Amino acid sequence: MNRKLQVGIIDLVSKKPNKKLFARIMNANFASIMPQVVGVWCEEEGHNVTYICYTGKEDLIKELPQNADIIFIGSFTEAAQTAYALSNLLRSRGAVTVLGGPHARCYPEDAVKYFDYVAGFTDKNIIREILYDCSPHRPTGLHLTAQKQPLSLPGVKERWKFIEPTLMKAPLIKMVPMLGSLGCPYTCSFCIDSTVTYQPLDFDIMKEDLSFLLTKFKRPLVGWHDPNFGIRFNEYMDAIEEVVPENSMDFIAESSLSLLSEPHMKRLKRNGFGAMLPGIESWFDLGNKSNTGSMIGMDKVRHVADQVNMILRYIPYVQTNFVLGLDVDEGDEPFELTKKFVDLTPGAFPGYSLLSAFGQAASLNLEYQQLNRVIPFPFHFLDNNHAMNVKPKNYSWQDFYSHIISLGEHTFSWSAIIKRLISTNAFIPRWMNVVRAVSEEGSGRIAFNKGILMHLNSDTQFRDYFEQETTVLPQFYKNIIKNDLGPLWNWLPEGAIFHDQNAYLKTSVERIAV
């Protein structure tokens, strides 16, 4: 198709309307890079592009592109039901729809039921192929994927026309998304990035983008979207130091403790890094990522706490990330060790995620499916917090939820909040720590988990769903989806709440058979 197309691009940062304080201030800063990249590629092919970043405070239905020929939707799995409803609505208006993002990679077998195209690894050739065809594929869409991630991507300067209007939605903190590498050399069995070969992107483009940002802001703030920032540490820092004058730019990045030695921290501080998000994950596994080797238990807690406190001497904001419910965990000890760590590192903000198997994200998910341990919770709850879709190996559900409630109450008690406040030197990190603790992420999550535990103890049908005695979804979850989707609920296709939680296994078996 050679005619000029009207292209719409929707980045679903939020899965529902959300006007809470933290969301209003921060959601625009969580915009994804690939929807902006797709926008650049579509324009390079000669098409008109309308870009929308949905942060939860807009009226999404009113903002949908009008008279679009084709619309790309970028979605994490937690926003899949929102994406499915949008696709149904947009198709009714005559548009062809495309799904991209993590959900398209993790659950292509399900997504092709609701989209004309589902794009896994996406390069410019994939986009060009979709635009050239631009035709409905129904009832089953086309699943397209490149062999690997692109070797290069449009930088900030090329994406600026999409970045700038998104940042205008951020009232206080304005964080520019940048990407210096793809994939990760570590092999955490639960992680979607562990299956992607690590590759740095073009450092010259990175330097050009940093120089460009210095012309747009008095003091730019960059959020690195690298799965693991600084693998090639010296090359990264050399590139930054070459174009960014000292004390003129701020950075936020997610990195591994193994990379955050004291000499590296000194250099990061000198170059404006104000927040780091290292992964600890477990006290009994993944020692290579945390630079603790075979060290486990309390020895690992003390070692990591010392390192995190060292990092806090150089960086005012540190979020330490944990995965709860791993198969190596058993009894009270993992949770009690985490409480001890919270006490030993009062300045750090702990981020807790429930173990989740996201379809094809990791090969370990095949093992969970073979053992019939995956529960078909609707995608809407697969945000690492509102549902754990892998049955715990060493806990009953009631015991597990009792432990995570106790951990949450310890972490976000007023005593812990005050200690975190006192131990944090900078104003914005102090404010962030308090708001996160008293909002949905802290007290809100504790209240939600208490509600789950109450239902597990009192509602047989609810408990049977968790125990895989029934596949009938409790009304509790249906009501949440209906309330969150609002007007889009009426556009959710029949059956779109449900999915085959073992589709990855079945597809793998079929592939072997062929």
Buried (B, 14 or more C-beta within 10 A) or exposed (E): EEEEBBBBBBBBBBBBBBEBEBBBBBBBBBBBBBBBBBBBBBBEBEBBBBBBBBBBBBEBEEEBBEEBBBBBBBBBBBBBBBBBBBBBBBBEEEBBBBBBBBBBBBBBBBBBBBBBBBBBBBBBEBBBBBBEBBEEBEEEBBBBBBEEBBEEBBBBBBBBEBBEEBBEBBEEBBBBBBBBBBBBBBEBBBBBBBBBEBBBBEBEBBBBBBEBBBEBBEEBBBBBBBBBBBBBBEEBBEBBEEBBEEEBBBBBBBBBBBBBBEEBBEBBBEBBBBBBBBBBBBBBBBBBBBBBEEBBEBEBBBBBBEBBBBBBEBBBBBBBBBBBBBBEBEEEEBBBBBBBBBBBBBBBBBBBBBBBBBBBBBEBBBBBBEEEBBBBBBBBBBBBBBBBBBBBBBBEBBEBBBBBBBBBBBBBBEEBBEBBBEBBEEEBBBBBBBBBBBBBBBBBBBEBBBEBBEBBEEBEBBBBBBEBEBEEBBEBBEEBBBEBBBEBEEBBBEEBBEBBBBBBBEBBEEEEEE
